[in-house]
Amino acid sequence: MFSRPVFALIAGASALLLPASAGAETLRGEPKAVVELFTSQGCSSCPPADAMLTNLAGRDDVVALAYHVDYWDYIGWQDTFAAPAFSDRQRGYAKSWGRPASSPRKW
C-alpha cells in the first residue's frame, strides 16, 4: 500500500467517554470509532494517510487523532509536531499486538 514503513493506522470502534453533564445524556447512545494515525512531516508516504484521516475526521461517527512520531527525524526533516511520547504510544500498540511499529498497516 505505502512504500515506506512510516506510520501505523490504528482504528477501532469504542464508546466515547463523555463527562457527566446534561449534554452528555443525549450523546451517550451514539458510539464513535476512534482512529489514530501515526505520521510524520518528513514522510513521503504519509500524505495519502493524512488525507484519509482528514476525510474520516469530517464524519460524525469518528474521532480522528493524529500523532506525529519522532523516529523519522534523523532523515533530515525535523517534524515540528513530533513527540517521543507519540512514538512510545505507537511502540506500545505494536508490542501488545506483536507487530513492528514501523510497518505500514491498519490494525
Rosetta constraint file for C-alpha pairs under 8 A:
AtomPair CA 1 CA 104 HARMONIC 7.76 0.50
AtomPair CA 2 CA 45 HARMONIC 5.95 0.50
AtomPair CA 2 CA 104 HARMONIC 6.60 0.50
AtomPair CA 3 CA 45 HARMONIC 6.65 0.50
AtomPair CA 4 CA 45 HARMONIC 6.37 0.50
AtomPair CA 4 CA 103 HARMONIC 7.88 0.50
AtomPair CA 4 CA 104 HARMONIC 7.21 0.50
AtomPair CA 5 CA 102 HARMONIC 4.93 0.50
AtomPair CA 5 CA 103 HARMONIC 4.54 0.50
AtomPair CA 5 CA 104 HARMONIC 5.00 0.50
AtomPair CA 6 CA 38 HARMONIC 7.89 0.50
AtomPair CA 6 CA 39 HARMONIC 6.64 0.50
AtomPair CA 6 CA 40 HARMONIC 7.36 0.50
AtomPair CA 6 CA 43 HARMONIC 6.64 0.50
AtomPair CA 6 CA 45 HARMONIC 7.18 0.50
AtomPair CA 6 CA 46 HARMONIC 7.17 0.50
AtomPair CA 6 CA 72 HARMONIC 7.69 0.50
AtomPair CA 6 CA 102 HARMONIC 5.67 0.50
AtomPair CA 6 CA 103 HARMONIC 6.72 0.50
AtomPair CA 6 CA 104 HARMONIC 6.22 0.50
AtomPair CA 7 CA 37 HARMONIC 7.05 0.50
AtomPair CA 7 CA 38 HARMONIC 4.81 0.50
AtomPair CA 7 CA 39 HARMONIC 5.07 0.50
AtomPair CA 7 CA 40 HARMONIC 7.65 0.50
AtomPair CA 7 CA 46 HARMONIC 7.32 0.50
AtomPair CA 7 CA 101 HARMONIC 7.62 0.50
AtomPair CA 7 CA 102 HARMONIC 6.27 0.50
AtomPair CA 7 CA 103 HARMONIC 6.76 0.50
AtomPair CA 7 CA 104 HARMONIC 5.42 0.50
AtomPair CA 7 CA 105 HARMONIC 7.68 0.50
AtomPair CA 8 CA 37 HARMONIC 6.24 0.50
AtomPair CA 8 CA 38 HARMONIC 5.37 0.50
AtomPair CA 8 CA 39 HARMONIC 7.59 0.50
AtomPair CA 8 CA 90 HARMONIC 7.62 0.50
AtomPair CA 8 CA 101 HARMONIC 6.91 0.50
AtomPair CA 8 CA 102 HARMONIC 7.15 0.50
AtomPair CA 8 CA 103 HARMONIC 6.59 0.50
AtomPair CA 8 CA 104 HARMONIC 5.21 0.50
AtomPair CA 8 CA 105 HARMONIC 5.43 0.50
AtomPair CA 8 CA 106 HARMONIC 6.24 0.50
AtomPair CA 8 CA 107 HARMONIC 7.60 0.50
AtomPair CA 9 CA 35 HARMONIC 7.30 0.50
AtomPair CA 9 CA 36 HARMONIC 5.98 0.50
AtomPair CA 9 CA 37 HARMONIC 4.66 0.50
AtomPair CA 9 CA 38 HARMONIC 6.29 0.50
AtomPair CA 9 CA 104 HARMONIC 7.49 0.50
AtomPair CA 9 CA 105 HARMONIC 6.15 0.50
AtomPair CA 9 CA 106 HARMONIC 4.72 0.50
AtomPair CA 9 CA 107 HARMONIC 6.41 0.50
AtomPair CA 10 CA 35 HARMONIC 5.82 0.50
AtomPair CA 10 CA 36 HARMONIC 5.05 0.50
AtomPair CA 10 CA 37 HARMONIC 6.25 0.50
AtomPair CA 10 CA 106 HARMONIC 5.61 0.50
AtomPair CA 10 CA 107 HARMONIC 4.87 0.50
AtomPair CA 11 CA 33 HARMONIC 7.30 0.50
AtomPair CA 11 CA 34 HARMONIC 6.04 0.50
AtomPair CA 11 CA 35 HARMONIC 4.35 0.50
AtomPair CA 11 CA 36 HARMONIC 6.17 0.50
AtomPair CA 11 CA 106 HARMONIC 6.95 0.50
AtomPair CA 11 CA 107 HARMONIC 6.10 0.50
AtomPair CA 12 CA 33 HARMONIC 5.83 0.50
AtomPair CA 12 CA 34 HARMONIC 5.66 0.50
AtomPair CA 12 CA 35 HARMONIC 6.43 0.50
AtomPair CA 12 CA 107 HARMONIC 7.93 0.50
AtomPair CA 13 CA 31 HARMONIC 7.85 0.50
AtomPair CA 13 CA 32 HARMONIC 6.32 0.50
AtomPair CA 13 CA 33 HARMONIC 3.96 0.50
AtomPair CA 13 CA 34 HARMONIC 5.84 0.50
AtomPair CA 14 CA 31 HARMONIC 6.55 0.50
AtomPair CA 14 CA 32 HARMONIC 6.10 0.50
AtomPair CA 14 CA 33 HARMONIC 5.61 0.50
AtomPair CA 14 CA 34 HARMONIC 6.56 0.50
AtomPair CA 15 CA 30 HARMONIC 7.85 0.50
AtomPair CA 15 CA 31 HARMONIC 4.64 0.50
AtomPair CA 15 CA 32 HARMONIC 5.82 0.50
AtomPair CA 15 CA 33 HARMONIC 7.47 0.50
AtomPair CA 16 CA 28 HARMONIC 7.92 0.50
AtomPair CA 16 CA 31 HARMONIC 6.01 0.50
AtomPair CA 16 CA 32 HARMONIC 6.00 0.50
AtomPair CA 18 CA 24 HARMONIC 6.10 0.50
AtomPair CA 18 CA 28 HARMONIC 7.46 0.50
AtomPair CA 19 CA 24 HARMONIC 6.53 0.50
AtomPair CA 20 CA 24 HARMONIC 5.96 0.50
AtomPair CA 20 CA 25 HARMONIC 7.74 0.50
AtomPair CA 21 CA 25 HARMONIC 6.95 0.50
AtomPair CA 22 CA 26 HARMONIC 7.72 0.50
AtomPair CA 23 CA 27 HARMONIC 6.94 0.50
AtomPair CA 24 CA 28 HARMONIC 5.91 0.50
AtomPair CA 25 CA 29 HARMONIC 7.96 0.50
AtomPair CA 30 CA 61 HARMONIC 7.79 0.50
AtomPair CA 31 CA 61 HARMONIC 7.08 0.50
AtomPair CA 32 CA 60 HARMONIC 7.90 0.50
AtomPair CA 32 CA 61 HARMONIC 4.68 0.50
AtomPair CA 32 CA 62 HARMONIC 5.18 0.50
AtomPair CA 32 CA 63 HARMONIC 6.59 0.50
AtomPair CA 33 CA 61 HARMONIC 6.20 0.50
AtomPair CA 33 CA 62 HARMONIC 4.73 0.50
AtomPair CA 33 CA 63 HARMONIC 6.12 0.50
AtomPair CA 34 CA 62 HARMONIC 5.84 0.50
AtomPair CA 34 CA 63 HARMONIC 4.78 0.50
AtomPair CA 34 CA 64 HARMONIC 6.05 0.50
AtomPair CA 34 CA 65 HARMONIC 7.62 0.50
AtomPair CA 35 CA 53 HARMONIC 7.82 0.50
AtomPair CA 35 CA 62 HARMONIC 7.11 0.50
AtomPair CA 35 CA 63 HARMONIC 6.22 0.50
AtomPair CA 35 CA 64 HARMONIC 4.93 0.50
AtomPair CA 35 CA 65 HARMONIC 6.10 0.50
AtomPair CA 36 CA 64 HARMONIC 6.20 0.50
AtomPair CA 36 CA 65 HARMONIC 4.80 0.50
AtomPair CA 36 CA 66 HARMONIC 5.83 0.50
AtomPair CA 36 CA 67 HARMONIC 7.17 0.50
AtomPair CA 37 CA 49 HARMONIC 7.76 0.50
AtomPair CA 37 CA 50 HARMONIC 7.80 0.50
AtomPair CA 37 CA 53 HARMONIC 7.25 0.50
AtomPair CA 37 CA 64 HARMONIC 7.89 0.50
AtomPair CA 37 CA 65 HARMONIC 6.23 0.50
AtomPair CA 37 CA 66 HARMONIC 4.77 0.50
AtomPair CA 37 CA 67 HARMONIC 6.00 0.50
AtomPair CA 38 CA 66 HARMONIC 6.06 0.50
AtomPair CA 38 CA 67 HARMONIC 4.82 0.50
AtomPair CA 38 CA 68 HARMONIC 5.73 0.50
AtomPair CA 38 CA 69 HARMONIC 6.34 0.50
AtomPair CA 38 CA 86 HARMONIC 7.74 0.50
AtomPair CA 38 CA 90 HARMONIC 7.10 0.50
AtomPair CA 39 CA 43 HARMONIC 7.53 0.50
AtomPair CA 39 CA 46 HARMONIC 6.20 0.50
AtomPair CA 39 CA 50 HARMONIC 7.61 0.50
AtomPair CA 39 CA 66 HARMONIC 6.97 0.50
AtomPair CA 39 CA 67 HARMONIC 6.15 0.50
AtomPair CA 39 CA 68 HARMONIC 4.86 0.50
AtomPair CA 39 CA 69 HARMONIC 6.06 0.50
AtomPair CA 40 CA 46 HARMONIC 6.87 0.50
AtomPair CA 40 CA 68 HARMONIC 5.07 0.50
AtomPair CA 40 CA 69 HARMONIC 5.84 0.50
AtomPair CA 40 CA 70 HARMONIC 7.40 0.50
AtomPair CA 40 CA 72 HARMONIC 7.13 0.50
AtomPair CA 40 CA 79 HARMONIC 6.25 0.50
AtomPair CA 40 CA 82 HARMONIC 7.21 0.50
AtomPair CA 41 CA 46 HARMONIC 7.71 0.50
AtomPair CA 41 CA 68 HARMONIC 7.64 0.50
AtomPair CA 41 CA 77 HARMONIC 7.41 0.50
AtomPair CA 41 CA 78 HARMONIC 7.77 0.50
AtomPair CA 41 CA 79 HARMONIC 5.25 0.50
AtomPair CA 41 CA 80 HARMONIC 7.82 0.50
AtomPair CA 42 CA 72 HARMONIC 7.00 0.50
AtomPair CA 42 CA 73 HARMONIC 7.08 0.50
AtomPair CA 42 CA 75 HARMONIC 7.67 0.50
AtomPair CA 42 CA 76 HARMONIC 7.65 0.50
AtomPair CA 42 CA 77 HARMONIC 5.15 0.50
AtomPair CA 42 CA 78 HARMONIC 7.06 0.50
AtomPair CA 42 CA 79 HARMONIC 6.42 0.50
AtomPair CA 43 CA 47 HARMONIC 7.89 0.50
AtomPair CA 43 CA 72 HARMONIC 7.62 0.50
AtomPair CA 45 CA 49 HARMONIC 7.76 0.50
AtomPair CA 46 CA 50 HARMONIC 6.03 0.50
AtomPair CA 47 CA 51 HARMONIC 6.06 0.50
AtomPair CA 48 CA 52 HARMONIC 6.22 0.50
AtomPair CA 49 CA 53 HARMONIC 6.21 0.50
AtomPair CA 50 CA 54 HARMONIC 6.20 0.50
AtomPair CA 51 CA 55 HARMONIC 6.29 0.50
AtomPair CA 52 CA 56 HARMONIC 6.25 0.50
AtomPair CA 53 CA 57 HARMONIC 6.01 0.50
AtomPair CA 53 CA 64 HARMONIC 6.46 0.50
AtomPair CA 53 CA 65 HARMONIC 7.97 0.50
AtomPair CA 53 CA 66 HARMONIC 7.91 0.50
AtomPair CA 54 CA 58 HARMONIC 6.74 0.50
AtomPair CA 54 CA 64 HARMONIC 7.84 0.50
AtomPair CA 55 CA 59 HARMONIC 7.37 0.50
AtomPair CA 56 CA 62 HARMONIC 6.44 0.50
AtomPair CA 56 CA 64 HARMONIC 6.65 0.50
AtomPair CA 57 CA 62 HARMONIC 6.23 0.50
AtomPair CA 57 CA 63 HARMONIC 6.37 0.50
AtomPair CA 57 CA 64 HARMONIC 5.08 0.50
AtomPair CA 58 CA 62 HARMONIC 7.84 0.50
AtomPair CA 67 CA 82 HARMONIC 7.33 0.50
AtomPair CA 67 CA 86 HARMONIC 5.67 0.50
AtomPair CA 68 CA 79 HARMONIC 7.38 0.50
AtomPair CA 68 CA 81 HARMONIC 5.78 0.50
AtomPair CA 68 CA 82 HARMONIC 4.39 0.50
AtomPair CA 68 CA 83 HARMONIC 6.65 0.50
AtomPair CA 68 CA 86 HARMONIC 6.36 0.50
AtomPair CA 68 CA 87 HARMONIC 7.63 0.50
AtomPair CA 69 CA 79 HARMONIC 7.97 0.50
AtomPair CA 69 CA 82 HARMONIC 4.97 0.50
AtomPair CA 69 CA 83 HARMONIC 6.05 0.50
AtomPair CA 69 CA 84 HARMONIC 6.73 0.50
AtomPair CA 69 CA 86 HARMONIC 5.47 0.50
AtomPair CA 69 CA 87 HARMONIC 4.74 0.50
AtomPair CA 70 CA 78 HARMONIC 7.94 0.50
AtomPair CA 70 CA 79 HARMONIC 6.88 0.50
AtomPair CA 70 CA 82 HARMONIC 5.02 0.50
AtomPair CA 70 CA 83 HARMONIC 5.79 0.50
AtomPair CA 70 CA 84 HARMONIC 5.89 0.50
AtomPair CA 70 CA 86 HARMONIC 7.72 0.50
AtomPair CA 70 CA 87 HARMONIC 6.27 0.50
AtomPair CA 71 CA 87 HARMONIC 6.95 0.50
AtomPair CA 72 CA 77 HARMONIC 8.00 0.50
AtomPair CA 73 CA 77 HARMONIC 5.58 0.50
AtomPair CA 73 CA 78 HARMONIC 4.79 0.50
AtomPair CA 73 CA 79 HARMONIC 6.32 0.50
AtomPair CA 74 CA 78 HARMONIC 7.55 0.50
AtomPair CA 82 CA 86 HARMONIC 7.18 0.50
AtomPair CA 83 CA 87 HARMONIC 6.91 0.50
AtomPair CA 84 CA 88 HARMONIC 6.16 0.50
AtomPair CA 85 CA 89 HARMONIC 6.07 0.50
AtomPair CA 86 CA 90 HARMONIC 6.38 0.50
AtomPair CA 87 CA 91 HARMONIC 6.20 0.50
AtomPair CA 88 CA 92 HARMONIC 6.08 0.50
AtomPair CA 89 CA 93 HARMONIC 6.50 0.50
AtomPair CA 90 CA 94 HARMONIC 6.19 0.50
AtomPair CA 90 CA 101 HARMONIC 6.21 0.50
AtomPair CA 91 CA 95 HARMONIC 5.97 0.50
AtomPair CA 91 CA 100 HARMONIC 7.78 0.50
AtomPair CA 91 CA 101 HARMONIC 5.40 0.50
AtomPair CA 92 CA 96 HARMONIC 6.16 0.50
AtomPair CA 93 CA 97 HARMONIC 6.20 0.50
AtomPair CA 93 CA 101 HARMONIC 7.80 0.50
AtomPair CA 94 CA 98 HARMONIC 5.80 0.50
AtomPair CA 94 CA 99 HARMONIC 4.80 0.50
AtomPair CA 94 CA 100 HARMONIC 5.58 0.50
AtomPair CA 94 CA 101 HARMONIC 5.12 0.50
AtomPair CA 95 CA 99 HARMONIC 6.30 0.50
AtomPair CA 95 CA 100 HARMONIC 7.36 0.50
AtomPair CA 95 CA 101 HARMONIC 7.88 0.50
AtomPair CA 99 CA 103 HARMONIC 7.89 0.50
